[in-house]
Amino acid sequence: MINEAYMNSVGRLPQMMEAIQNAGVPPRFTIEFLKSIGFKGTNDRAFISVLKGIDFLDNTGVPTEKYRAYKNKTDAKKILGNSLRGVYEDVFLADEKAQNASAEKLAGIFGTKTGKGDAVVRKMATTFKALANLADFQNSQKFSPAEDNIEDSKPSPAKDLSPEFHYNIQIHLPVTKDISVYNAIFKSLKEHLL
């Protein structure tokens, strides 16, 4: 697994990550929200893809539990380190201390794993390095499925830490004016899923 999201320029990435800690959590992280926290340039828009790539936003731009946990400045670096270990798993398999690797070595790893061109893999490598500089890898491990759904970054001792499995089912309904088609679909779902 490897996150392929990148920014053309990472100079403002630390300020962007700090801005999401200081702002409220939006229902959806949009370009308008990005502008509202002070990042109005067209190059800044790639930050949304980067947040999706590190599992801070889902595919529709809704902030995840990792995003919310990152707002706690005490644990933020560890949360980011955990997330990076997961979404850059193949990079860490190639080099266990990838966060300390040179941009040139990282570009080689990204090139091998993604098959992208030199310019793109350099940007992926510099984006990874910029994120890694903001993370704590000393006290981090890869997020497990149970940890992906934590409500806060520190589980209470009483919390049941057994693994949980969650399934999201998407149903694409046919376009029809015949309501009996929808009724039949939902009746079948009810019979088979409950």
N, C-alpha and C positions, 0 to 999 in steps of 0.2 A: 504494500500500500504506500502511495506517495501523493502528497498534496502538490498539485501542479499550479495553484494560484500564485500570482506574483504581482509586484508593483514595478512600474518603470523606474521609479525613483523612491528610495526608502528613507530619504532624509527626514520626512515628517512622520514616519511610522511611530517613533516613540511618543510624540505628542498626540497622535491619533489614539494610541492605546491608552494613554493617560486620560484623554478626553472621554472615552467610554466609561472609565472608572468614575469620573466626576459628574457625568450627565445621568439623567434618569434612564430607565430601561424602556425603549419605545415598543409599541405593539409589533411594529415591523421596522427594520433598519433600512430606510430608503435613502435615495440621493438627497431628498429634502431634509431628512434628519441629519445626514452628514453635513449639509450646508449649515444647519442650525447650530452645530457644535463647532463651526468655524472652518470647515474644509470645503471650499467652494470651487476649487480647480477641477478641470476635467480629469487630470491625472489622479486626483484623490479618489475618484470613483472606484478604482481597482481595489481600494481598501475593503469594499463590501464583499468582493470575491475572496479576498484573503480571509476575512472573518468567516465566510462560509467554509473555506478550505481548512480552517483550524477548528471547525465544529463549534464556533461561537454563535453562528446563525444557521438555521436550517435552510433548505433550498428555496424557501419562499421569503427569507429575510427575517423570520421570527427569531428573536434571541433565545438561545438554549440555556440549560442550567449552567453550563460552563461559562457562558457570558455573564450570567448573574453572579456566579461564584467569583469571577475575576474582579468584580467590583469591590470585594473585600481586600483592601490593600495589604493586609497582613499575609494573606495566602495567595495573592495574585500571581507572584512569580512561580510558585509551585504549581498552581492550576495551569498556567501557560506551559510550563515544562511538561506536565502530564499530557496535555493535549498534543504538544509537538511530538512527543515520543510515539503517540498513537498515529497521527496523520502523516508522519514522516517515518513510519516503521521501517521501510526498505532502506532509507538513508542510514538509520541507526544499525540496521543489520550489516550494512557495508562498512560502517565505522562506528563503533560503540560510543566514541567521544566525538560524534559528528559536530556538536556545538562548538568544538575547539578547532575543527578542521579549517584549512585555508579555503578561501572562496574558489580558488582554482581546483582544489581537490573535490570540493562539493559540486562544482559545475560538471566535473567528470562523472561523479556518481549520478547526478540528475540526468546527464546525457545518456548514460548507459541504461538507466531505469525507464526513461520516458521516450527516448528516441527523438527528442526535439532538437532544433538547431542551436548553434553556439550562442547566439544573442539571447534566446529565450532561456536556455539553461543557466546562463550567467545571471539573469534577472531572478530566476527561481532561487539560485544559490544566495544571492545578496538579500532576497526577501527572507529566506530561512535564517541567514546570519543575523539580520536585524531583529527578527523575532527571538532567536536564541539568546541574543544579548540582553533581552528583557526577562528571560526565564531563569528559573532555578532548577537545575537538573540534579543537583546534589540530593535533594529531598523529594524527588519525583519518581514515579513509575508510570508505565503506560496505563491509561484509564481502562478499567474493566467494565463490562456491560452493567454490572451492579452500580459502579461508581458514576456512570453516565447519567443516572437518574437520581442522584442525591439531591436533596432539597437544600442542603447547605454544605459547605466544604468540609465541615468536621462532623462526622456521625457521632451521635450521642452513644454512650456505652450501652444503653438499653435497646438501641435500634437493631433490628434483625438484619444481619449482613449476608444472609443467604442469597445466592444469585436469583435474579428476577429476569424473566423473559417477557418482552413486550412485542406485540405484532401490530403493525399499522397496515390496515387493508384499505386500498383505494379501489373504488368501483367507478368505472366510466360508464355512465348510463347512456343508452341510445337516445337520439333525439326523436321524440314521437309525441303526438297529441293524444294517443290512446293510453289513458290512465291505467288500464288493466295490465299493460306491460310492466309498469312500475310496481303495481301491487303484487304481481307474480314474482318479480325479482326480490322485493322486500320480504314476501312470505317465505320464499325459498331460503333467503339469508337467515331469517329468524329460526327456521326449522333446523338448519345445519350448523349455525354458529352458537346458538344458546344452549 
